């Protein structure tokens, strides 16, 4: 059977990429469910859940705002001006991945999926802490064009967007490696978040 790899309704993602995303999310939910079931038997403390539910203060809401911008404007936070207008456009060249020594932080793991970020609340090196302070202080309200312009300057993390499209054997190999890099700690933290939000 021939499967189309042409762009679907997202405009940038091919049909295969959309299907892979659906299965990736199903795997995420499945992995988190094991932890969720264990948390049902031995729940987190009220203090933990109180912190988890405070998405204004714990950074979750800001991370989601940033993620929404990154999905809509791939490459926005790359530090390469104008790249987000080019990434994903039909026939547009993909940007080269930045060198490891650039401004990218550990929390943003460059994977085939541009939206892949760590759920971790772990303390990382000073650069990551500075980025989190900038993200927590960032105002996502206002005119979208102005927010995009500010985010491209103030929230630089080196993320150039989708590094490899799912349109070849090489692309599939890159995506598989990205899926294999999913950390069990992230699944646990996601389960804690869901448990606290639902109970």
C-alpha positions as CSV (number, residue, x, y, z in Angstrom):
1,X,0.0,0.0,0.0
2,X,1.1,3.5,-0.7
3,X,0.9,5.9,2.2
4,X,0.9,9.7,1.5
5,X,3.6,11.6,3.2
6,X,2.1,15.0,2.1
7,X,1.2,17.6,4.7
8,X,-2.0,17.0,6.6
9,X,-4.3,19.5,8.3
10,X,-1.5,20.8,10.6
11,X,0.1,22.2,7.5
12,X,3.6,21.1,8.5
13,X,3.2,17.5,9.6
14,X,2.8,14.8,7.1
15,X,0.2,12.1,7.5
16,X,2.8,9.7,8.8
17,X,4.0,12.3,11.3
18,X,0.5,12.7,12.5
19,X,0.0,9.0,12.9
20,X,3.3,8.6,14.7
21,X,2.3,11.4,17.1
22,X,-1.0,9.7,17.9
23,X,0.9,6.5,18.7
24,X,3.5,8.4,20.7
25,X,0.8,10.0,22.8
26,X,-0.9,6.6,23.3
27,X,2.5,5.2,24.5
28,X,2.9,8.1,26.9
29,X,-0.5,7.6,28.4
30,X,0.1,3.8,28.7
31,X,3.5,4.3,30.4
32,X,2.0,6.9,32.8
33,X,-0.9,4.7,33.6
34,X,1.3,2.1,35.4
35,X,2.5,4.9,37.7
36,X,-1.0,6.3,38.1
37,X,-2.3,2.9,39.2
38,X,0.5,2.7,41.8
39,X,-0.3,6.2,43.0
40,X,-3.9,5.2,43.5
41,X,-2.6,2.7,46.1
42,X,-0.1,5.0,47.7
43,X,-1.0,8.6,46.8
44,X,1.2,11.6,47.0
45,X,0.9,13.8,50.0
46,X,-1.6,16.7,50.1
47,X,1.4,19.1,50.1
48,X,2.8,17.6,46.9
49,X,-0.6,17.8,45.1
50,X,-1.1,21.3,46.3
51,X,2.2,22.3,44.6
52,X,1.4,20.3,41.5
53,X,-2.1,22.0,41.1
54,X,-0.6,25.5,41.4
55,X,0.2,25.7,37.7
56,X,0.6,29.5,37.9
57,X,3.6,29.2,40.3
58,X,5.1,25.8,39.4
59,X,5.8,26.8,35.7
60,X,3.4,24.3,34.0
61,X,1.2,27.0,32.6
62,X,4.2,29.0,31.2
63,X,5.6,25.8,29.7
64,X,2.3,25.1,28.0
65,X,2.1,28.7,26.6
66,X,5.6,28.2,25.2
67,X,4.8,24.8,23.8
68,X,1.8,26.3,22.0
69,X,4.0,29.0,20.4
70,X,6.6,26.4,19.4
71,X,4.1,24.2,17.7
72,X,2.6,27.1,15.8
73,X,6.0,28.7,15.0
74,X,8.6,25.9,14.8
75,X,12.1,27.3,15.3
76,X,10.8,30.4,17.1
77,X,13.2,30.0,20.0
78,X,16.1,28.8,17.9
79,X,18.0,32.1,18.2
80,X,18.1,32.3,14.4
81,X,16.0,35.3,13.4
82,X,13.3,34.5,10.9
83,X,13.7,30.8,10.9
84,X,10.2,30.2,12.3
85,X,8.8,31.7,9.2
86,X,10.6,29.2,7.1
87,X,10.4,25.9,9.0
88,X,7.7,23.6,7.8
89,X,6.7,25.7,4.8
90,X,6.3,23.6,1.6
91,X,9.7,23.2,0.0
92,X,11.5,25.2,2.7
93,X,14.9,23.8,3.8
94,X,15.2,22.5,7.3
95,X,17.6,24.4,9.5
96,X,20.8,22.9,10.6
97,X,20.8,21.7,14.2
98,X,22.7,24.0,16.5
99,X,26.0,22.8,18.0
100,X,25.8,21.4,21.6
101,X,27.7,24.3,23.0
102,X,25.1,26.9,22.0
103,X,22.4,28.4,24.2
104,X,20.2,25.3,24.3
105,X,19.4,24.1,27.8
106,X,19.1,20.6,29.2
107,X,15.3,20.8,29.6
108,X,14.8,21.0,25.9
109,X,16.0,17.8,24.4
110,X,16.3,18.0,20.7
111,X,14.2,15.1,19.4
112,X,12.4,14.5,16.1
113,X,9.3,15.9,17.8
114,X,9.7,19.7,18.2
115,X,7.3,19.7,21.1
116,X,9.3,17.3,23.2
117,X,10.1,18.9,26.5
118,X,10.9,17.4,29.9
119,X,8.2,17.4,32.4
120,X,10.9,17.4,35.1
121,X,10.9,19.9,37.9
122,X,14.5,19.0,38.6
123,X,17.1,21.6,39.3
124,X,19.5,21.9,36.4
125,X,22.6,24.0,35.7
126,X,22.6,27.8,36.1
127,X,21.7,28.4,32.4
128,X,18.5,26.4,32.8
129,X,17.6,28.2,35.9
130,X,18.1,31.6,34.1
131,X,15.9,30.3,31.3
132,X,13.2,29.2,33.7
133,X,13.3,32.6,35.4
134,X,12.9,34.3,32.0
135,X,10.1,31.9,31.1
136,X,8.3,32.4,34.4
137,X,8.5,36.2,34.0
138,X,7.4,36.2,30.3
139,X,4.1,37.8,29.5
140,X,2.2,35.7,26.9
141,X,-0.7,38.1,26.8
142,X,-1.2,40.8,24.1
143,X,-1.0,40.9,20.4
144,X,0.3,37.6,19.0
145,X,2.7,39.2,16.6
146,X,4.3,41.2,19.4
147,X,4.4,38.1,21.7
148,X,6.1,36.1,19.0
149,X,8.7,38.8,18.4
150,X,9.5,39.0,22.2
151,X,9.6,35.2,22.6
152,X,12.0,34.9,19.7
153,X,14.4,37.2,21.6
154,X,13.7,36.5,25.3
155,X,13.1,32.7,25.2
156,X,16.0,31.4,23.1
157,X,16.8,27.8,23.8
158,X,18.3,26.6,20.4
159,X,15.2,24.6,19.4
160,X,15.1,24.7,15.6
161,X,11.9,22.8,15.4
162,X,11.4,19.4,13.6
163,X,14.9,18.1,13.0
164,X,14.0,15.2,10.8
165,X,10.8,14.7,8.8
166,X,9.2,11.2,8.7
167,X,9.6,10.9,4.9
168,X,12.6,8.4,4.6
169,X,14.4,5.6,6.3
170,X,16.7,8.1,7.9
171,X,13.8,10.1,9.2
172,X,12.2,7.0,10.7
173,X,15.5,6.0,12.4
174,X,15.7,9.5,13.9
175,X,12.1,9.3,15.2
176,X,12.7,5.8,16.7
177,X,15.7,7.1,18.5
178,X,13.7,10.0,19.8
179,X,10.9,7.7,21.1
180,X,13.5,5.4,22.7
181,X,14.9,8.4,24.6
182,X,11.7,8.9,26.6
183,X,12.6,8.8,30.3
184,X,10.6,6.8,32.8
185,X,11.0,9.6,35.4
186,X,9.0,11.9,33.0
187,X,6.3,9.3,32.8
188,X,6.1,9.1,36.6
189,X,6.0,12.9,36.9
190,X,3.2,13.1,34.3
191,X,1.3,10.5,36.3
192,X,1.7,12.5,39.5
193,X,0.5,15.6,37.7
194,X,-2.6,13.7,36.4
195,X,-3.3,12.1,39.7
196,X,-3.2,15.3,41.6
197,X,-5.3,17.2,39.0
198,X,-8.0,14.5,39.0
199,X,-8.2,13.7,42.7
